[in-house]
Amino acid sequence: MKLPGLNDIIETPRCILKIPTISEAEEMWNLISENITRFMIWSKSDNYNEMLENIKETILKAKESSTWDAAIYEKETWKLLWRCWINKINKEVPAFEIWYWVEEWSWGKWYMPECVKALAKFAFEAWNFEKWIIHCDSQNINSEKVALKSWFTFEWEFKNHERIKWQLRGTKFFWLTREDYYSNKL
């Protein structure tokens, strides 16, 4: 099972998804804000080198085909929306997770369902995955809407599952199987 190669680009009607480059590290680092990180464990560090190292690791993992981390750009303006990535690939059952977030200026424009659906096409048609998982903070209504608009089904919620920003928070899980993808795609 091969993930897209290092130079592969996935296009949607309004977006470009591609592996970030070292030269994009500063732009990505500048986008990290409290709005972006309010549902995440980490927050912006004062150390730009952490983002640089993260992007170097992303490129290395893409070369190994162990994850696929995409910078997302608005196609018309090439303005960086932010990122999504595929990780925790399970080789026993061809399954994976996706994480995503976008910059505040793009909220309500529904770029992410468009990107998630494009990734679903590759996941189930080209990569031959069987199951795809999205999990998000229970309070993150926008991520929940993205999952539901992208054909995922709510599966369960763990209460007090993760410590985010120093407090216990719940996590909601959404799944999409290959069969569900093909029945929704048609």
GROMACS elastic network, one bead per residue, 0.5 to 0.9 nm:
[ bonds ]
;  ai    aj funct       b0    kb
    1    91     6  0.86548   500
    1    94     6  0.83301   500
    1   127     6  0.59183   500
    1   128     6  0.71257   500
    1   129     6  0.82295   500
    2     5     6  0.80319   500
    2    65     6  0.64711   500
    2    66     6  0.87928   500
    2   126     6  0.86813   500
    2   127     6  0.62095   500
    3    62     6  0.80552   500
    3    65     6  0.55028   500
    3    66     6  0.76528   500
    3    67     6  0.75524   500
    3    68     6  0.69756   500
    3   122     6  0.87969   500
    3   123     6  0.84570   500
    3   126     6  0.86758   500
    3   127     6  0.63950   500
    4     7     6  0.79110   500
    4     8     6  0.56677   500
    4     9     6  0.81318   500
    4    10     6  0.89162   500
    4    62     6  0.80337   500
    4    65     6  0.74400   500
    4    68     6  0.72756   500
    4   122     6  0.85727   500
    4   127     6  0.83827   500
    5     8     6  0.52034   500
    5     9     6  0.87298   500
    5    62     6  0.68491   500
    5    63     6  0.68700   500
    5    64     6  0.89791   500
    5    65     6  0.71664   500
    5    68     6  0.85977   500
    6     9     6  0.86790   500
    6    18     6  0.84785   500
    6    19     6  0.65587   500
    6    59     6  0.72255   500
    6    60     6  0.89285   500
    6    62     6  0.56173   500
    6    63     6  0.56878   500
    6    64     6  0.89830   500
    6    65     6  0.82767   500
    6    68     6  0.84590   500
    7    18     6  0.75158   500
    7    19     6  0.70670   500
    8    17     6  0.87564   500
    8    18     6  0.66306   500
    8    19     6  0.76256   500
    9    16     6  0.68442   500
    9    17     6  0.57248   500
    9    19     6  0.75859   500
    9    70     6  0.87472   500
   10    15     6  0.83926   500
   10    16     6  0.59619   500
   10    17     6  0.50668   500
   10    18     6  0.65544   500
   10   115     6  0.86226   500
   10   118     6  0.73513   500
   10   119     6  0.77244   500
   10   122     6  0.88076   500
   11    14     6  0.77276   500
   11    15     6  0.58675   500
   11    17     6  0.62368   500
   11    18     6  0.87573   500
   11    75     6  0.84220   500
   11   115     6  0.81454   500
   11   118     6  0.74412   500
   12    15     6  0.50317   500
   12    16     6  0.63912   500
   12    17     6  0.82081   500
   12    75     6  0.84517   500
   12   114     6  0.65873   500
   12   115     6  0.64072   500
   12   117     6  0.87384   500
   12   118     6  0.63051   500
   13    16     6  0.85761   500
   13    75     6  0.79477   500
   13   114     6  0.78864   500
   14    73     6  0.85083   500
   14    74     6  0.59712   500
   14    75     6  0.52348   500
   14    76     6  0.70489   500
   14   111     6  0.74632   500
   14   114     6  0.80653   500
   14   115     6  0.88993   500
   15    72     6  0.66224   500
   15    73     6  0.54733   500
   15    76     6  0.79977   500
   15    78     6  0.85021   500
   15    81     6  0.89359   500
   15   111     6  0.73594   500
   15   114     6  0.81004   500
   15   115     6  0.71832   500
   16    70     6  0.89670   500
   16    71     6  0.80242   500
   16    72     6  0.57134   500
   16    73     6  0.51359   500
   16    74     6  0.65018   500
   16    75     6  0.57667   500
   16    78     6  0.82568   500
   16   115     6  0.84728   500
   17    20     6  0.89763   500
   17    69     6  0.89019   500
   17    70     6  0.53548   500
   17    71     6  0.56040   500
   17    73     6  0.65019   500
   17    83     6  0.83020   500
   17    84     6  0.84865   500
   17   115     6  0.77631   500
   18    21     6  0.89834   500
   18    68     6  0.89258   500
   18    69     6  0.76875   500
   18    71     6  0.53826   500
   18    72     6  0.67353   500
   18    73     6  0.84193   500
   19    55     6  0.89765   500
   19    58     6  0.78009   500
   19    59     6  0.69813   500
   19    62     6  0.77487   500
   19    68     6  0.73162   500
   19    69     6  0.58622   500
   19    71     6  0.59509   500
   19    72     6  0.89199   500
   20    23     6  0.82195   500
   20    24     6  0.63251   500
   20    25     6  0.77453   500
   20    55     6  0.67440   500
   20    58     6  0.78059   500
   20    59     6  0.73914   500
   20    69     6  0.74981   500
   20    70     6  0.62403   500
   20    71     6  0.53358   500
   20    72     6  0.88550   500
   20    83     6  0.89259   500
   21    24     6  0.53535   500
   21    25     6  0.70267   500
   21    55     6  0.69929   500
   21    56     6  0.80613   500
   21    59     6  0.75504   500
   21    71     6  0.88813   500
   22    25     6  0.54433   500
   22    26     6  0.84275   500
   22    52     6  0.67419   500
   22    55     6  0.63993   500
   22    56     6  0.68244   500
   22    59     6  0.87359   500
   23    26     6  0.70854   500
   23    27     6  0.82619   500
   23    52     6  0.89960   500
   24    27     6  0.53932   500
   24    28     6  0.62951   500
   24    29     6  0.86618   500
   24    52     6  0.88755   500
   24    55     6  0.85919   500
   24    71     6  0.88976   500
   25    28     6  0.51785   500
   25    29     6  0.60384   500
   25    30     6  0.85791   500
   25    48     6  0.83819   500
   25    51     6  0.61998   500
   25    52     6  0.54922   500
   25    53     6  0.89457   500
   25    54     6  0.86647   500
   25    55     6  0.66534   500
   26    30     6  0.60975   500
   26    31     6  0.86925   500
   26    48     6  0.74112   500
   26    51     6  0.77758   500
   26    52     6  0.76996   500
   27    30     6  0.51829   500
   27    31     6  0.64640   500
   27    80     6  0.80555   500
   28    31     6  0.51688   500
   28    32     6  0.68036   500
   28    51     6  0.77502   500
   28    71     6  0.86715   500
   28    80     6  0.79482   500
   28    82     6  0.69974   500
   28    83     6  0.87560   500
   29    32     6  0.55856   500
   29    33     6  0.89481   500
   29    44     6  0.77199   500
   29    45     6  0.89358   500
   29    48     6  0.67192   500
   29    50     6  0.89823   500
   29    51     6  0.60895   500
   29    52     6  0.84047   500
   30    33     6  0.78474   500
   30    44     6  0.89303   500
   31    36     6  0.80659   500
   31    80     6  0.87046   500
   31    81     6  0.88595   500
   31    82     6  0.76148   500
   31   103     6  0.70542   500
   32    35     6  0.80346   500
   32    36     6  0.60317   500
   32    37     6  0.70536   500
   32    43     6  0.75593   500
   32    44     6  0.58861   500
   32    82     6  0.89723   500
   32   103     6  0.83512   500
   33    36     6  0.52179   500
   33    37     6  0.62206   500
   33    38     6  0.84299   500
   33    43     6  0.74977   500
   33    44     6  0.65909   500
   33   103     6  0.87949   500
   34    37     6  0.50601   500
   34    38     6  0.55839   500
   34    43     6  0.71000   500
   34    44     6  0.78420   500
   35    38     6  0.56053   500
   35    39     6  0.84997   500
   35   103     6  0.81296   500
   35   104     6  0.70791   500
   36    39     6  0.75291   500
   36    40     6  0.81337   500
   36    43     6  0.85649   500
   36   101     6  0.69488   500
   36   102     6  0.70947   500
   36   103     6  0.66070   500
   36   104     6  0.74019   500
   37    40     6  0.50170   500
   37    41     6  0.75357   500
   37    42     6  0.67612   500
   37    43     6  0.55868   500
   37    44     6  0.78245   500
   37   101     6  0.88648   500
   38    41     6  0.81346   500
   38    42     6  0.87165   500
   38    43     6  0.79466   500
   38   164     6  0.81858   500
   38   165     6  0.74031   500
   39    42     6  0.89068   500
   39   136     6  0.80855   500
   39   137     6  0.61520   500
   39   139     6  0.80660   500
   39   140     6  0.69426   500
   39   164     6  0.67784   500
   39   165     6  0.78761   500
   40    43     6  0.72946   500
   40   137     6  0.81529   500
   40   164     6  0.59595   500
   40   165     6  0.72801   500
   41   162     6  0.85081   500
   41   163     6  0.71143   500
   41   165     6  0.59510   500
   41   166     6  0.84059   500
   42    45     6  0.84474   500
   42   164     6  0.80162   500
   42   165     6  0.76813   500
   43   165     6  0.86159   500
   44    47     6  0.82838   500
   44    48     6  0.89727   500
   45    48     6  0.71323   500
   45    50     6  0.75824   500
   45    51     6  0.86807   500
   46    49     6  0.89469   500
   46    50     6  0.88574   500
   47    50     6  0.58123   500
   47    51     6  0.77926   500
   48    51     6  0.55497   500
   48    52     6  0.65612   500
   48    53     6  0.88495   500
   49    53     6  0.60046   500
   49    54     6  0.84108   500
   50    53     6  0.51044   500
   50    54     6  0.60725   500
   50    55     6  0.87043   500
   51    55     6  0.62357   500
   51    56     6  0.86062   500
   52    55     6  0.52646   500
   52    56     6  0.62902   500
   52    57     6  0.86856   500
   53    56     6  0.50015   500
   53    57     6  0.61297   500
   53    58     6  0.85091   500
   54    57     6  0.51044   500
   54    58     6  0.61264   500
   54    59     6  0.87544   500
   55    59     6  0.62200   500
   55    60     6  0.85891   500
   55    69     6  0.89310   500
   56    59     6  0.52149   500
   56    60     6  0.62859   500
   56    61     6  0.87081   500
   57    60     6  0.50335   500
   57    61     6  0.60901   500
   57    62     6  0.84993   500
   58    61     6  0.52122   500
   58    62     6  0.61235   500
   58    63     6  0.86540   500
   58    67     6  0.76678   500
   58    68     6  0.75629   500
   58    69     6  0.62139   500
   58    70     6  0.89361   500
   59    62     6  0.51040   500
   59    63     6  0.62771   500
   59    64     6  0.87599   500
   59    68     6  0.86413   500
   59    69     6  0.81190   500
   60    63     6  0.51211   500
   60    64     6  0.64065   500
   60    65     6  0.86389   500
   61    65     6  0.59856   500
   61    66     6  0.53937   500
   61    67     6  0.56501   500
   61    68     6  0.73614   500
   61    69     6  0.85961   500
   62    66     6  0.62248   500
   62    67     6  0.56077   500
   62    68     6  0.54305   500
   62    69     6  0.72894   500
   63    66     6  0.78945   500
   63    67     6  0.88199   500
   64    67     6  0.78857   500
   65    68     6  0.70158   500
   66    86     6  0.88710   500
   66    87     6  0.73805   500
   66    88     6  0.82450   500
   66    89     6  0.71915   500
   67    85     6  0.72301   500
   67    86     6  0.55879   500
   67    87     6  0.50524   500
   67    88     6  0.75972   500
   67    89     6  0.74719   500
   68    84     6  0.85906   500
   68    85     6  0.55584   500
   68    86     6  0.52373   500
   68    87     6  0.70374   500
   69    83     6  0.72364   500
   69    84     6  0.60907   500
   69    86     6  0.62952   500
   69    87     6  0.82475   500
   70    82     6  0.83919   500
   70    83     6  0.55229   500
   70    84     6  0.54257   500
   70    85     6  0.57428   500
   70    86     6  0.85753   500
   71    80     6  0.72619   500
   71    81     6  0.76483   500
   71    82     6  0.56945   500
   71    84     6  0.67765   500
   71    85     6  0.85830   500
   72    75     6  0.89707   500
   72    78     6  0.89032   500
   72    79     6  0.85508   500
   72    80     6  0.59794   500
   72    81     6  0.53653   500
   72    82     6  0.53011   500
   72    83     6  0.53684   500
   72    84     6  0.72681   500
   72   102     6  0.84281   500
   72   115     6  0.84325   500
   73    76     6  0.86444   500
   73    77     6  0.79534   500
   73    78     6  0.52227   500
   73    79     6  0.54251   500
   73    81     6  0.53501   500
   73    82     6  0.72191   500
   73    83     6  0.87480   500
   74    77     6  0.57958   500
   74    78     6  0.50758   500
   74    79     6  0.53510   500
   74    80     6  0.64797   500
   74    81     6  0.65508   500
   74   111     6  0.84424   500
   75    78     6  0.53040   500
   75    79     6  0.77078   500
   76    79     6  0.81014   500
   77    80     6  0.87288   500
   78    81     6  0.88314   500
   80    83     6  0.84947   500
   80   102     6  0.88016   500
   80   103     6  0.80728   500
   81   101     6  0.83097   500
   81   102     6  0.52746   500
   81   103     6  0.53612   500
   81   104     6  0.85944   500
   81   105     6  0.83273   500
   81   106     6  0.69276   500
   81   111     6  0.86914   500
   82   100     6  0.81639   500
   82   101     6  0.64941   500
   82   102     6  0.50185   500
   82   103     6  0.61001   500
   83    99     6  0.82831   500
   83   100     6  0.58196   500
   83   101     6  0.60451   500
   83   102     6  0.67021   500
   84    98     6  0.68649   500
   84    99     6  0.53709   500
   84   101     6  0.64724   500
   84   102     6  0.84795   500
   84   112     6  0.88580   500
   84   115     6  0.88308   500
   84   116     6  0.88924   500
   85    97     6  0.81669   500
   85    98     6  0.54848   500
   85    99     6  0.54181   500
   85   100     6  0.65089   500
   86    89     6  0.77442   500
   86    96     6  0.65511   500
   86    97     6  0.55881   500
   86    99     6  0.66570   500
   87    90     6  0.89605   500
   87    96     6  0.60367   500
   87    97     6  0.54733   500
   87    98     6  0.63704   500
   87    99     6  0.80267   500
   88    95     6  0.81796   500
   88    96     6  0.57349   500
   88    97     6  0.61868   500
   88    98     6  0.87438   500
   89    93     6  0.88142   500
   89    94     6  0.71445   500
   89    95     6  0.58668   500
   89    97     6  0.72026   500
   90    93     6  0.57461   500
   90    94     6  0.56398   500
   90    95     6  0.53323   500
   90    96     6  0.63476   500
   91    94     6  0.54477   500
   91    95     6  0.74196   500
   92    95     6  0.83411   500
   93   129     6  0.81939   500
   93   130     6  0.71755   500
   93   131     6  0.79848   500
   94   128     6  0.75359   500
   94   130     6  0.53888   500
   94   131     6  0.66576   500
   94   132     6  0.87682   500
   95   129     6  0.57413   500
   95   130     6  0.58155   500
   95   132     6  0.55390   500
   95   133     6  0.76111   500
   95   177     6  0.89673   500
   96   123     6  0.89796   500
   96   129     6  0.78075   500
   96   130     6  0.88036   500
   96   131     6  0.67162   500
   96   132     6  0.51349   500
   96   133     6  0.61574   500
   96   134     6  0.87685   500
   97   131     6  0.87881   500
   97   132     6  0.57693   500
   97   134     6  0.57158   500
   97   135     6  0.78519   500
   98   116     6  0.85977   500
   98   132     6  0.76009   500
   98   133     6  0.66037   500
   98   134     6  0.56497   500
   98   135     6  0.80148   500
   99   134     6  0.68816   500
   99   135     6  0.77294   500
   99   136     6  0.83152   500
  100   112     6  0.77984   500
  100   143     6  0.83450   500
  101   112     6  0.80386   500
  101   143     6  0.81738   500
  102   105     6  0.83937   500
  102   106     6  0.67952   500
  102   107     6  0.73173   500
  102   111     6  0.85726   500
  102   112     6  0.77844   500
  103   106     6  0.58242   500
  103   107     6  0.71136   500
  104   107     6  0.53144   500
  104   108     6  0.89979   500
  105   108     6  0.87042   500
  105   109     6  0.89294   500
  106   109     6  0.56946   500
  106   110     6  0.78069   500
  106   111     6  0.74949   500
  107   110     6  0.70241   500
  107   111     6  0.82710   500
  107   142     6  0.86090   500
  108   111     6  0.82545   500
  108   142     6  0.86971   500
  109   112     6  0.85391   500
  110   113     6  0.59464   500
  110   114     6  0.69217   500
  110   146     6  0.77270   500
  111   114     6  0.52918   500
  111   115     6  0.63333   500
  111   116     6  0.87374   500
  112   116     6  0.58939   500
  112   117     6  0.83964   500
  112   143     6  0.89216   500
  112   146     6  0.64973   500
  112   150     6  0.87696   500
  113   117     6  0.59838   500
  113   118     6  0.84977   500
  113   145     6  0.86957   500
  113   146     6  0.53135   500
  113   147     6  0.73226   500
  113   148     6  0.87441   500
  113   149     6  0.61752   500
  113   150     6  0.53311   500
  114   117     6  0.53048   500
  114   118     6  0.63430   500
  114   119     6  0.87813   500
  114   150     6  0.78096   500
  115   118     6  0.50735   500
  115   119     6  0.62087   500
  115   120     6  0.85631   500
  116   119     6  0.50376   500
  116   120     6  0.60815   500
  116   121     6  0.87448   500
  116   146     6  0.82352   500
  116   147     6  0.83550   500
  116   150     6  0.65130   500
  117   121     6  0.63928   500
  117   122     6  0.89381   500
  117   150     6  0.59590   500
  117   151     6  0.83549   500
  118   121     6  0.52323   500
  118   122     6  0.67849   500
  118   123     6  0.87498   500
  119   122     6  0.51905   500
  119   123     6  0.59658   500
  119   124     6  0.86067   500
  120   124     6  0.59646   500
  120   125     6  0.79346   500
  120   132     6  0.83567   500
  120   150     6  0.87705   500
  120   176     6  0.89413   500
  120   178     6  0.89206   500
  120   181     6  0.75157   500
  121   124     6  0.56428   500
  121   125     6  0.55553   500
  121   126     6  0.73139   500
  121   127     6  0.89344   500
  121   181     6  0.83826   500
  121   185     6  0.89885   500
  122   125     6  0.53154   500
  122   127     6  0.59743   500
  122   128     6  0.81524   500
  122   129     6  0.89716   500
  123   126     6  0.60192   500
  123   128     6  0.61430   500
  123   129     6  0.55765   500
  123   130     6  0.83857   500
  123   131     6  0.88770   500
  123   132     6  0.82462   500
  123   178     6  0.86823   500
  124   127     6  0.59030   500
  124   129     6  0.51690   500
  124   130     6  0.68740   500
  124   131     6  0.84244   500
  124   177     6  0.85180   500
  124   178     6  0.58473   500
  124   181     6  0.76207   500
  124   182     6  0.85510   500
  125   128     6  0.57773   500
  125   129     6  0.80467   500
  125   178     6  0.87309   500
  126   129     6  0.83865   500
  128   178     6  0.84148   500
  129   132     6  0.75955   500
  129   177     6  0.83780   500
  129   178     6  0.70546   500
  130   176     6  0.85505   500
  130   177     6  0.56767   500
  130   178     6  0.51071   500
  130   179     6  0.81824   500
  131   175     6  0.69670   500
  131   176     6  0.58105   500
  131   178     6  0.61897   500
  132   152     6  0.86263   500
  132   174     6  0.83727   500
  132   175     6  0.56567   500
  132   176     6  0.51400   500
  132   177     6  0.62375   500
  132   178     6  0.82763   500
  133   152     6  0.83542   500
  133   173     6  0.69596   500
  133   174     6  0.57600   500
  133   176     6  0.65531   500
  133   177     6  0.88020   500
  134   143     6  0.89215   500
  134   144     6  0.89211   500
  134   147     6  0.69917   500
  134   152     6  0.81617   500
  134   172     6  0.82753   500
  134   173     6  0.58951   500
  134   174     6  0.51375   500
  134   175     6  0.64074   500
  134   176     6  0.85231   500
  135   138     6  0.88672   500
  135   143     6  0.85900   500
  135   144     6  0.85241   500
  135   147     6  0.88635   500
  135   171     6  0.64599   500
  135   172     6  0.54463   500
  135   174     6  0.61123   500
  135   175     6  0.86700   500
  136   139     6  0.82413   500
  136   140     6  0.66335   500
  136   141     6  0.89233   500
  136   143     6  0.64795   500
  136   144     6  0.70830   500
  136   170     6  0.84945   500
  136   171     6  0.55097   500
  136   172     6  0.54533   500
  136   173     6  0.67789   500
  136   174     6  0.85855   500
  137   140     6  0.52290   500
  137   141     6  0.83869   500
  137   143     6  0.81713   500
  137   144     6  0.86432   500
  137   162     6  0.85967   500
  137   164     6  0.88066   500
  137   169     6  0.68418   500
  137   170     6  0.59434   500
  137   172     6  0.62784   500
  138   141     6  0.73826   500
  138   144     6  0.81795   500
  138   157     6  0.75267   500
  138   158     6  0.86244   500
  138   159     6  0.83936   500
  138   169     6  0.70470   500
  138   170     6  0.50314   500
  138   172     6  0.53936   500
  139   142     6  0.88711   500
  139   144     6  0.88761   500
  139   169     6  0.81109   500
  139   170     6  0.77158   500
  139   171     6  0.84077   500
  140   143     6  0.56177   500
  140   144     6  0.65109   500
  140   145     6  0.89106   500
  141   144     6  0.50133   500
  141   145     6  0.61954   500
  141   146     6  0.87177   500
  142   145     6  0.50285   500
  142   146     6  0.62702   500
  142   147     6  0.87776   500
  143   147     6  0.63454   500
  143   148     6  0.87428   500
  144   147     6  0.52107   500
  144   148     6  0.63365   500
  144   149     6  0.86306   500
  144   154     6  0.86884   500
  144   172     6  0.80281   500
  144   174     6  0.82994   500
  145   148     6  0.51187   500
  145   149     6  0.59462   500
  145   150     6  0.83902   500
  146   149     6  0.51623   500
  146   150     6  0.60628   500
  146   151     6  0.89586   500
  146   152     6  0.87479   500
  147   150     6  0.51173   500
  147   151     6  0.66972   500
  147   152     6  0.52600   500
  147   153     6  0.76261   500
  147   154     6  0.83504   500
  147   174     6  0.67645   500
  147   175     6  0.85358   500
  148   151     6  0.54681   500
  148   152     6  0.51598   500
  148   153     6  0.65170   500
  148   154     6  0.77276   500
  148   174     6  0.81694   500
  149   152     6  0.73942   500
  150   176     6  0.88523   500
  151   175     6  0.87489   500
  151   176     6  0.68507   500
  151   180     6  0.75543   500
  151   181     6  0.70407   500
  151   184     6  0.67000   500
  151   185     6  0.88336   500
  152   174     6  0.56947   500
  152   175     6  0.52641   500
  152   177     6  0.83447   500
  152   180     6  0.81837   500
  152   181     6  0.85438   500
  153   173     6  0.85295   500
  153   174     6  0.52418   500
  153   175     6  0.54185   500
  153   176     6  0.64379   500
  154   157     6  0.85303   500
  154   172     6  0.75345   500
  154   173     6  0.61440   500
  154   175     6  0.66628   500
  155   172     6  0.77032   500
  155   173     6  0.55858   500
  155   174     6  0.53294   500
  155   175     6  0.65886   500
  156   171     6  0.84783   500
  156   172     6  0.59513   500
  156   173     6  0.54695   500
  156   174     6  0.74125   500
  157   161     6  0.86932   500
  157   170     6  0.67837   500
  157   171     6  0.55593   500
  157   173     6  0.61368   500
  158   161     6  0.54072   500
  158   162     6  0.88725   500
  158   169     6  0.87259   500
  158   170     6  0.54248   500
  158   171     6  0.52755   500
  158   172     6  0.65205   500
  158   173     6  0.83104   500
  159   162     6  0.85566   500
  159   168     6  0.84079   500
  159   169     6  0.67299   500
  159   171     6  0.66501   500
  159   172     6  0.86766   500
  160   163     6  0.75893   500
  160   167     6  0.86101   500
  160   171     6  0.75837   500
  161   168     6  0.66559   500
  161   169     6  0.58610   500
  161   171     6  0.59506   500
  162   167     6  0.80599   500
  162   168     6  0.55512   500
  162   169     6  0.54268   500
  162   170     6  0.65248   500
  162   171     6  0.72302   500
  163   166     6  0.57765   500
  163   167     6  0.51336   500
  163   169     6  0.60013   500
  163   170     6  0.87830   500
  164   167     6  0.55034   500
  164   168     6  0.63044   500
  164   169     6  0.64424   500
  165   168     6  0.83678   500
  176   179     6  0.82261   500
  176   180     6  0.61335   500
  176   181     6  0.66196   500
  177   180     6  0.51364   500
  177   181     6  0.61625   500
  177   182     6  0.87345   500
  178   181     6  0.50350   500
  178   182     6  0.63193   500
  178   183     6  0.86935   500
  179   182     6  0.52977   500
  179   183     6  0.62225   500
  179   184     6  0.86691   500
  180   183     6  0.51351   500
  180   184     6  0.61033   500
  180   185     6  0.83740   500
  181   184     6  0.52898   500
  181   185     6  0.58641   500
  181   186     6  0.87155   500
  182   185     6  0.50262   500
  182   186     6  0.63725   500
  183   186     6  0.57942   500
